[in-house]
Amino acid sequence: MKFEHINFDQRKIINNQITRFKATAVDIGNLLGLDPSSISKEVKRNRIVSKEASSNITNTICKRTLRFPYVCNSCSDKYHCRYKQYRYEATAAQKLADYNLIAPRRGINLTKEEFDILDRKIKDGVLNKQSVYHIIKSNEDLSVSVSTVYRLINNHLLTTSKMDLPYACTYKKRKKQIKEYEYNENRKIDRSNRTFIDYLSFICGKPNTFTTQMDFLGSIRSDSNSILSLIIVELHFVILFIVKNKNASKVNELFDHLEQRLGTVSFKKVFPVILTDRDPSFSDFLAIEHSHNTGEERTKIFYCDAFRSNQKATVENINKQLRQFFPKKQSVDAYTNDDMKVHMMNINNRRVPSLSGFTPNEAFIKLYGQSILDKLYK
């Protein structure tokens, strides 16, 4: 028989039965389908004192309250009785039962030593820009859940504060006027069969095809360097490149370099479909799609609709995470591709809930092998 707590409706029936009908525990148990001992324990555990004993008597306990029903609800002498009196009320019993259910679970279910270790590892991990999920999953000795850690942080019980978390607070100064824009270079480009709806149609026909989302991380106008993000959506795998004086030919050269490094077969396997925005640097879709060496098609490229960054939400989210390393309004000209490799490894070694706690690196190796991963990091 499955154990269940007595609910409020059942307590109202118990209250009614012992008050109006002077029912026994057996009668009430048969009515509710519960064991008579459960009824007896319920009444005795959740009864309340309705009247204190008179001060001029020695024995303050009435013998009737020592056996079922343990209360004076139906007693005819309760108005003249000088003994201590008890009463069972459904509403009061429910409140008392709720309190008794929660009270034993209050407090931190850790020793002082275990709590100090948890506090230190969470603080160190957050300072290293790791997520709480990654910290918990990477430290098997931390016997707490992710939600517990967030609750401890919200209750100010850990050294780490909520403001230390990367997305606890969003800073976004409101603009007085939003101006729509469109690159002049885009006005004459025919993107027929390469729109977002064409992308959805293509993916529907090939449901097991992985998508790579592509975007530039925003930089200040005086910078000559730009950071290009390539994200394999299903794996949360991040690839970063420094592009100097970005334009369409530089992007084409980058993909030619990737194909040369991986080999055409591996390139087609890793980057079968690319979804990006309408940045002029991505406008030469024929050069991106076709191999510079053989002329064969190596990928398919599609473009999001104008002003619809949510159509490539994964790369936008990753770019938001990259702001931990490349804050807004700060130059990126000092960074090199070696720096990009360090940040790639940092992000790709974080454990991800949607990958069942595995890292993007581990997922990539499982699908494409260690040798292809090494070539990407080389």
N, C-alpha and C positions, 0 to 999 in steps of 0.2 A: 504494500500500500504506500502510495506516495505521500510524504509528509507535506502538509500545508498549514500555514498560520491561520488562526481563527480570524475572520474578517469582521468588519463593523456590523454588517447585517446579521451575522450569527450572534454577535454580542447583544444586539437589540432583542433577539429572540430569547437568549438566556436571561436577560434582564426581565423580560415580560413573563417568562415561565416561573421564575423564582419569586416574583413580586405578586402576580395575580393568581397563579394556580398552585403555588407551593410545590412545584414539580421536583422530583428527585433527580440526581445526576444521571441515573439510568434512563429515566423518561426523556430528559433533554438530549442525552447522547443518542437515543434511538431516533428522536425527531430530526437531529442534525446529521446523523450518520457519523458520529464521533464516539470515541471511547469515553465511558463515564469518568475515568480518571482524568482525561483531558478537560472535561467540564469542571470537575472539582478543583483542579490545579488553576484553571483560568479564573475562577471566582475568588479563590484564596489569594492568588498572586496579584490580582488587579483590583481588589476591593479598596475602598477609601474610608478613612475615619469620618463619621458623620457627627459624632458627639463624644466629648471626653467624659471620663468617669467623674462622679461627684467626689469631692475632696474628703468627705467625712466617712468613707468606706475603706475597709482594709483591702479586701479582694476586689480588684477592678475588672476582672475578666469574667464574662458570662460564659457558662458551660456550653450554651447553645452556639456560640461562635467558634467552638473548638471542633465542630463537625459540620458536615454539609447542611445548609448552604453557606455557613461561615459568616453570614451577613444578617442584618436585622430588617431586610426589606419587607417581609411578610409577618413580622412578629407583632402580635396584638398589644404587647406591653411596652413597645418602644417609646411611647410618649411619657411613660411614668418610670421607666427603667433608669437606675442610677449607675449601671455598669457602662463601660466603654462600648460605644456602638459603631458598627461598620455598615457600609452600604455599597451595593454594586450598581453602578450606572454605566450604560453602554458607552456614552461619550467620554467620560472620565477614564474608563477602562481602556478605550482605544488610544487615548493620549499616553497613558502610562505604558501600554504595550509598545507603542512606537518609540518612546524614550528608552525603554529597556532593550529594544532591538538595536538602537544606535549607540547608546552609551558605552557598551563594552568594546566597540570598534573605534572609539575616539583615541587620539594620540598616534604617534608614529610607531609603526610596527617594526622597529629596528632597535638594536642596541646603540649605546653612545658611540662605540667604535665603528660600527657599520654606518651610522649616520655621518660621521666625520669623513669616512672614505667616500661615501656618496657625494657629500658636499664638495669635497676637493676635486673629484673626477668630473663632476658637472661643471664646476667653475673652470677647470683647465680646458675641458672640451669646448665650452662656449667661447673662451678666449681664443682658441684655435679655429673658430668659425665652423665648428661641427654642430650638427643638429642634435637635439635631445634624443631623437630616435636612434641616430647613429651611435651616440655615446652609450646608451643602454644596451644595444645589440652587440657592441664591440667589447663590452666588459661583462663577462658571464658571472662575475662575482657580485654584481649589483642585482640583488633579488627584489627589484621593484619594477613597476610598469611605467610606461611613458606617461600615462595620464596621472599617475601618482606624483611623478617629478614635477609636472606642470602645476599640479595642485599645491605642492610644497612651495613652488616659486610664487604662485599667486597669493599664498598665505604668508609670504615673507619669512619662511622658515629656513631657506637656504641662503648662502652668501650671494649666489646669483640672483639678480633682480629681474623683473619682467622686462625692464628697459634694456637689459643686456642681450635679450633675444633679438635676432635680426629683424623680425617682422611684427614685434609686439606693438610698435607705434609707427604709423605712416606719416611722414612729413611731406606735405604737398601744398605748397602755397597756391591758392586759387588764382587763376588768370582772369583779368578783367574782360578780355575778349579773346575768343578762340577763332583764329583765322584758318580757314581751310586752305590747303595748298595742294599743288600738284607739280611734280617736276616737269619742266618744259620739254625735257628729252623724251618724256613718256607719251606726249600727245600724238606723236606720229608713229608709235610702235603698234603693230597689229599683233595682239596676243590671242587670236582666235585659236580655239582648241587647247589653250593653256591657262584658262581661268580657273577659279576655285571650284566652280561647279563641274568643270571638266576633270579636275583632280578627284572629286568625289566619285564621278562616274568611273574613272580609271581604277580607283581603289576598290570600288564595288565589284569590278570584274576580276580583280586580283586581290582577294581579301587577305592573303598571307604576306603581302608585300610590305616591307618596313619603309617608313617615311623619314627623310632627313629634312629638318627645318633649318633655314639659313637666314641670318640677319647680321647686320653690323651693330655693335654696341655703340651707343651715342658717345661722341667725344666733343671736346671744345673746338671752336672754329680755328684756332691758331695751330692745332695739332696737324702734323703731316702723317702720323701713324693712325691707323684704325684697327680695331679688333674685330675679326670675323668669327662668328659663332656658327658651328655646324652641330646640330643636335639630332642624334638618332632617337626618335620619339619613344619607341617602344622599350628601349633600353636605358633611357635617360643618359645616354653616353654623350659626353661633351668633347668637341674638337675645337681648338682655338688657334688662330693664326694672326700674326701682325701683318697688315697690308699697308705699304707706304704709298702715299698719294693715290688713294684708291680710285680706280676707274674700271671700266669693263675689261680692258685688256689685262690688267693686273689680276682680276678674278679668274679670267680664262687661264692665265699662266699658272695660277695656283692649282686649278683642277688638273691641268696637264701634269704638273709636278706630282700631285697625288696619284694620278694614274701611273706615272712612271715609277713611283715608289712602291705601289701596291701590286702593279701588274693589272692589265685590262680586265682579266677574269675576276680577280679579287675586288677591283674597283666597282664593277657592275654588281657584285654580290653585296657589298657594303652600302653602296649609294644607288639603289635602283630608282628611287623617286626623290626629288627635291622640291620642297614647297618654300617659297620665299615671298618677300614684298616687292614693291615696284621701284626699288632703288635703281637709279640709272646704271650702277655698277653691275647689276644682274641682267641688264637688258639684252645682251648678246646670247640669247638662249640657244641658238644653233651651235655656237662655239662651246658652250658648256655641255650640251647634250652629246656632242660627237668627239670622238678621239682625234687628237691632233696627228697621231701617227698613222692610224689605219683608216680613219674616216667613218668607222662603224659607230652606231649609237651606243653610248656607254651609260646613259641615264635619261630620265624624263624630268623636265622641270615645269612647274606650274606656279602661278602667281595668285596671291590673295587679292581680294577686291580692295579698292582704294578706301582708306580710313577704317580698315577692318583688321587690326592687329590681333584680335581675338581668334581669328582663323588659324593663326600659328601660335597658339597660347603657350606651348611648351618652351619654345625658344625665348618668348617674352619672359616667362617665369625664370628660366636659367639666367637671362640677362639681368634680371632683378637680383638673383643670387650673386652674380659676378660683381655687383656693386659693393659687396663686402671687400673685394680686392681692388676695385677700380672705382672709387667714389666719384659722384657727379662733380663737374666743374673742376676736375683735376686732370692735368695733362697725362697722356699715356705714351708720349714720345720717348721716354726713357726706357720703356719696356722692350724686350726682345722676344724672339720665339722660344728661347730657353726659359724665360719667365713664364711664357704661356704653357710650356710643358709642365712646369711645377704646379701651376694652378689647375691644369687639366687633371693631373694625378690626384691632387687634393680633392677635387669635386668627384671624380670618377671612383674614388675609394670610399665614398660615403655610402652607408647602407640606406637602401630605399624601401619603404613599406610596400610599394606596388611590385617590387621584385622579390617579395617574400623575405626581405631582410638581406638579400645579396647586394653586392655593389655593382655599379655599371660595368666596371672592369671585369668582374667575375662573369657577368651575363654575356659580355662581348666575347670573352675567351670561350665560353660554352658554345656560342653560335659560330664564331669565325676562326677560333684558334689563337694560340699565343703568338705565332709568327706574324700574323697580320697586325695584332695589337702592337708588337714591338716595332713594326715598320711605321705605324702611325706616330709612335712616340719618338722615333729616331730623330 
